Amino acid sequence: MKIIILGAGQVGASMADTLTSEENDITLVDIDATHLRTLQDRLDIRTVVGNASFPMILSQAGAQDADLLLAVTNSDEVNMVACAVAGCRFHTPTKIARIRTTEYLKCEEMFGPKAIPVDVLISPEQIITEHISRLIEYPSALQVLGFAGGRIQLVGVRAYEGGSLVGHPLRELREHMPKVDTRVAAIYRGDEVVIPMADTLVQPNDEVFFVAARRHIAAVMSEMRHLEKSVYRVMLAGGGNIGFRLARDLENKHYNVKLVEQDRRRAEQIADGLDETVVLYGDAADEDMLVQENIQSMDVFCAVTNNDEANILSAMLAKKLGARRVMALINRSVYADLFKRSDLDLVISPRTITVGSILAHIRRGDIVAVHSLRGGRAEAIEAIAHGDERSSKVVGRGVRDLPLPPGTGIGAILRNERVLIAHKETVIESGDHVILFVVDKKHIAEVERLFQVDVIFV
């Protein structure tokens, strides 16, 4: 596939890295020539220096024969104009734009065939907000990923000594919970991938990823570790777009929320837009202020400012002062890796979350959702099976008979609004939403081909 990426920031560079490893023809456009040279030395890509919305620059990038345009510059306006130029002048088939400004997102009539020709809108702030909200709902989880409209969830937890299943083979999971159907999709033991089998023993500190219907998630988590008490009090550091959206979402779910913002004007502005949240003007890394606001009674402290260093410091201070669970939004991957094993309970990578949401619109075959895991080394995918036994490689076949790549497993299926946990004898039907876990992303292309319908299908 020939893809043009506009913007070589964190998301653009990450998408280029991901897509070049999947044998796509990538052209990256940015105004920063030095940064482009650095990326070109590392990646097998073509680069063009210039303003991403200029017709001449898009022509140089090959928009006239591109399959897809991905506009992820730091400017919403540039992204929108670039899509308009690509659509009207070059007739690029698929155009994806990252739009951050809420006012634009509210005006759905702005986008479409008869308006600004953007085929897919990506709102990073909304995606990240939903991700953090799920993590707060399940405070013991490392990751909570939704599929099939939220009916199915893939959850990662760290197994602790004392969990009912820790030290026991996975086959005992069904014995412990005969009325709950679930499937362990993957186990990570340090940097080692353990393919789950019936006799696989769960060990303390294993990262266990399992899939289940949403209503069964808490029950399965309790098998791996002692569940933490439910969350009620939440403190947020940072009143930017993410902090404001998250506070509004949490107060609507009846959490007790405090939000700390160090810019007085912004604090006053967001206070007017929130109903139940207590907005505090101050520095979230100020020990006296945190103590005064009873940080020791907080169930969750979540730092979501635009500054990685501020997020790290405030979260570590909150943990030291007694907050039960702390999370920090960290953009720079080197920081994220450095602090994963620190006092921070959870490091949240906006880049990984956003890249996953974009991949769902780029994958070949009918891919509904993609989530990047383990720093992009693994993926969880929701694919729809089409065709029949003649035209499809999966329809009409049992899970045990599917030619799945090594380390790839099917966790669950949504069939006519009904959640089915996949077992070896489960037969795939046309229209099924199939949830797969791919432990090595080099096999993604094989999974895509598996769910593509042969040309004989009408």
C-alpha positions, 0 to 999 in steps of 0.5 A: 500500500502506498501511504503518505504521512503528513507530520513527523511528530511522535505519532507520524514517526511511530506510524512510519516505523510501524507501517514500513515494517509491514512492507508498505511504501511510505512517504513522510512530509514535514517542515523540519528537514533535519528531523526528516533526515534523522528518520530517513537514516533509520527507516526505509522511507521517502521524505519530502520537506515542505508545508503538508497542505500545499498542492505542490508538496502533496504532488511531490509526495505522490498524492496522485497515486497514493492509496491513503493520506494520513494527516497528523501534523500539529495543526488541525487546520493543516490536516483539514486543508491537506485532506481537502487538497488530496481529495479534490485535486488528487482524488486520494481514496482514503484520507485520515485526519487527526483533529484535536479541537473540540469545536471542530469535532462538534461540527460533524457536518464539516466533514464528508463528501460534500464538505471537507473530504475527511474519511476518518477523524482521529481525536487523540484526546478522546481516545486517551480519555476513554483508555484512562477511564477504563483503567480507573474502573479496573484499578488492578489492571495494567491495560483494559482494551475494549472490543465489539462495542465494549461487550468484550474486553481484553485485560492485562494484570500482574499476577501476585503471590496469593492469587487463586490461580498463581502457581497452578495450571491454567486448566484449573481456571474453569474449575475455579469459575465453572460459570465464567467463560474466559481465555488467557490470550498471552502471558509475559514473563519479563521479556519472554512470551509464554504461549498459554497451554492447559498445563501452563503455570501462572507465576508471581509477577507474570503479566497475564492477558485474558479475554472475557465478556465485560461482566466477567472481568472482575471475577477473572482478575480476582483469580490472578491477584487480590482485587483492590477496593473500588475507586471513589476519590480521584485527583487529576494533575493537568487541566488541558484537553485530556484532564478536562475531558477525563474530569467530565467523564469521571464526574458523570460516573459519580466519582469524587474528582479533584483537578489541579491546574497551575494556570489560573485562567485555565483553572477558572475556564474549566471550573465553569465547564465542570459541575461536580469536580473541585478545580484547584489552582496550584502546582501538583508537585507542591507537597504542601498543597497535596497534603492539604488536599488529603492526597493520602485518601486518594484512590487514584492520582493521575498526572495528565499535563503536557509535560512528561517531567511534571507528570513523573514528579507529581505522580511519584510525590503523590505515591510517596505521600500515600495515594493508593494508585498513581498513573502518569501520561508519558510521551517520550518512550525512553521515559516510559521504559525508564519508569515502568518499574519505578514507584509509578503503578502505571505508565500511559503512552499516548503514542501507543494508544493513538497509533493503535486507533489509526491502524484499525483504518489501515489494516487490510481485510475488515479490521474493526479495532487494533490495540498496540501492546508491549510497546508496539511489539504485539497487537490485539485485533478485532476482525470480521469474517466474511464469505463462505467455506469456498471463499474464506480461509476461516469461515466454516472452520474450527479454531483448531483447524485455522492456519494461525501464525505462530503465537497468534490466538483467538480469544473471543467472538461476537456473534449476533450480539452474543459473546462466545469465548473461543475454544478449539472446537468453536466454528467461525461463521460469516459475520463473526467479530473475531478477537485475536492476540498477535504476540509478534507483529511481524505476523500481522500481514498473515492475519490480514490475509487470513481474513481477506475474502478470495476474489471468487466471493460475490 
